[in-house]
């Protein structure tokens, strides 16, 4: 098969995999079949990756990639970034203070090291991607390629491949520096613990506990598990006892939904009112089951827990609650109980925790029964008698050991590489029809909109509003317009907000292989692939040298 035919088949296969995923996702959403979307997504990812690698394996593409690498190294910007990173990472503990514990120190070092790596590589990538093609055209070097058996798409892919290879090498080096810095801090803490005299038994135990907390909460990969939902029968009983009274309330003219008022017949009006009543009751039920009044308790059950019995590892319960006593700045006294009655050992913790903050409790492995079930009971024993509310979906979760720090760090770096890959595609796309410095400005504006739309959308979902009293018509109009624009941008732009490797790795949460594949598909192949196809289409038809009179 000739090279041209092979390239055409690979490109059509790539486009077909994108279309297949989009169509399958739409059908799955309509029919409420998320499993189909996941299966088709995985298959499309494999096919798209294979077709992309087939195009990148072209020898002309590799020739351009080697030339791009050589140009980037001659500028020496990469070496400046490496030197900056080498100075910055060891200085982080002195620039940013943690909570005074080894766990807090490691959290700071890992989080800001990965953030710095992403920012530095993003700047380098945006600079290279928006200048490398422009300099070829400005210096008329691209005319030499026009006279050779090179296609313009090969030039574009070669530039992209060279930038990605450079970023991969730099990111690997940064990952090694981060890994070495973290283990150096742990080794220092271990030496300090060994040097504590035998007479200071209390201090030695504290040092050993700090080391154990760091290993169990940071230097690990923990899979997050949410509790089992309440039985459906509980909500059915609640709705059965309150549905008729709620419907009577909604039938009043001042509370009737607008859709019900516009209904042409009584049967449709009653059905709309019933649906609205069920929606309101579902919200109230969710609030009731997650609220713990004074001197009352709440029970959760976690199923499907698998712990390695060969190692002395437990699990972590992470939680966050809100207090109805918003004026108090004191912690709330609570009681936690762990274990399945009559089947496992029981553990009890009485302590005070600040509301609106994330806390963690270590639970021994023998609190989980042989079927992988853990029961968690929470009691509100605060003397001030506030109501404590677990309002968010992940207000309480079990973190189960699933791997080690090194593998988790590597997968986190892979997601950073995927994000940097998209920046490279975006920069090259802008440079196919814009000149310098317009192309980097446009690319930077798109990136800023991507990050800002994710942050704004998250704040709006948490209940943020411009006018708390809803008294100003101008602020209400501005808020509606901002919400609509944010929603559109949040839907159209790449979902960077879904992936936060620095936060996950620094908190000891697992960066799963599925998350890496999802990021590869959604950011690199879907958004990056579409931009690369558009950029190739534009660049193939661009008039590079216009005849001048």
Protein Blocks (a to p, Z undefined) as FASTA:
>chain_A
ZZklmmmmmmmmmmmmmmmmmmmmmmmmmnopaklmmmmmmmmmmmmmmmmmmmmmpmkl
mmmmmmmmmmmmmnommmmmmmmmmmmmmmmmmmpccehpaklmmmmmmmmmmmmmmmmm
mmmmmmmmmmmmmmmmmnommmmmmmpccdfklmmmmmmmmmmmmmmmmmmmmmmmmmmm
mmmmmmmmmmmmmmpcfklmmlmmmmmmmmmmmmmmmmpcddddddddddfklmmmmmmm
mmmmmmmmmmpmklgcfklmmpmbfklmmmmmmmmmmmmmmmmmmmmmmpccehiacddd
dehiacdfkbccddddddddddfblmbccdcdddddedjehkaccddddddddehiacdd
dddfklpcfkopacdddddfbfklpacddfbfklpccdddfbdfklmmmmmmmmmmmmmm
mmmmmmmmmmmmpccfklmmmmmmmmmmmmmmmmmmmmmmnopafblnlpafklmmmmmm
mmmmmmmmmmmmccfklpcfklmmmnopacdfklmmmmmmmmmmmmmmmmmmmmmmmmmm
pcfbacdZZ
